[in-house]
Amino acid sequence: MNHYDIDLFVIGGGSGGVRAARTAAGLGVRVALAENRHLGGTCVNLGCVPKKLFVYASHFREDFLAAKGFGWFINQPQFDWPRLLAQKNHEIERLRGIYQDLLNDSGVMLLEDRAHLLDAHTVRAGERQFRCERILIATGGCPFIPDIPGKEHAVTSDEMFALDRLPKRILIVGGGYIAAEFAGIMHGLGVETTICHRGDKLLKGFDEDVRTFAAREMCKKGIAIRFNTQIDAIEKTGNGFAAHTDQGHRLESGLILYATGRTPNISGFGLEAVGVEQDDAGAIKVDEHYQTNIPSIYALGDVTHRFNLTPVATAEAMALVYGLYTDKPAPVDYDNIPTAVFSQPPVGMVGLTEAEAKNRYPDIDIYQSVFTPMKHTLSGLDEKTLMKMIVRRSTDRVLGVHMVGTDAGEIIQGMAVAIRAGATKAVFDSTIGIHPTAAEEFVTMRKAEL
Ligand code: NDP
């Protein structure tokens, strides 16, 4: 027994913090976790989970339309936003309860207080003070709105999960994950939706063909996209808001959502006083063992602003805990992290984009296929799917797999296993397809593009 009250004090009860806390406690480590809001963090409360529920809800509109082509006639479906919110809140409550049970059952001391660092080994939470051998900062991130006149009139994704009512029209600023996902949700729920993006393509970091294709499919469904457009100011109008663009346009809408990135949550808990180093973006700097410049203080997940994805934060939590408290380290491999955007249609990718692959290697083959998914042969809807594979000719290794289309996230998850295992194109080609599926296209692509 050392002279500390706590072996590991975790600040933040999101995906990374909770995973670290309960894994460490399960190994017999004395753990406390402080969370002054809801357990589950962004993912459970204001991100992945409620977002995906909204995606399901919004997709019904198209499903009802498609149903006719299959012989179903549905009279005037009605959508009830308060009912969706209530259902969503009920599910989130259930998940928070599960998190709480997991922590309690593993013996973590749960403190429903804001934690404050007093020095490299001391944390105050509420009225109590703890001497801690190690401290883990897993405080996540929060939405960022650029500093423009009238920014107080804009909402962020946080507020989107608790709107009193849906607007008739929404303007979404940004061209990343959240902009693309909420555009699909709002449009599907019957809101006239415009995206305003400063760049000339959505979804930076994704393959160029994917970026173009996804935007085109979104536009075909009725989402308006204004590229190369910045918002200079926002004003309140009689019944909504007007955004003034750098092109001299005035865009009126009932709601303006800013989805212009997220920043690490680093203020209000004494970080500066202890001297934990941050980078220019405010992210806590860590080494490959998640250790900050203060040896007793660690950080992981969104507060380190590297791969802001829940499964990365949980993997980092396991790596940290196994590294510190066992002789079986479980380091995170940051290569080939699969990711999906739950836009409509969804986008998924794992591995290198075409541009990245061509930058690295001289001998790249591209396999690509655009087709009408079977469902839409009868649905009457005009939606196409894109599948793309990047292969290195000399080694036959598949370096990247990309998809825009129904179930892209589900399909790419499977592809990610193959890519991690080092699958070659020959392995894909010799894999028997499941017929009829969209995914079988990935094992039947025979001709590289010229
Ligand atoms: P992203 O980084 O994905 O996108 C931010 C967008 O805002 C970009 O298009 C960017 O433009 C634009 N932007 C940034 N600053 C400004 C500015 N000052 N003025 C105008 N536009 C600006 O951030 P999101 O907010 O969409 O999401 C945050 C992160 O959360 C994601 O990166 C992802 O890691 C995570 N996330 C993951 C999801 C998933 O896994 N499905 C879902 C939602 C979020 P440009 O492209 O030119 O830089």
Residues whose N, C-alpha, C, O or C-beta is under 5 A from the ligand:
A	BS01	NDP	P146 G174 G175 G176 Y177 I178 A179 R198 G199 K204 A259 T260 G261 R262 N308 L309 A340 V341 F342
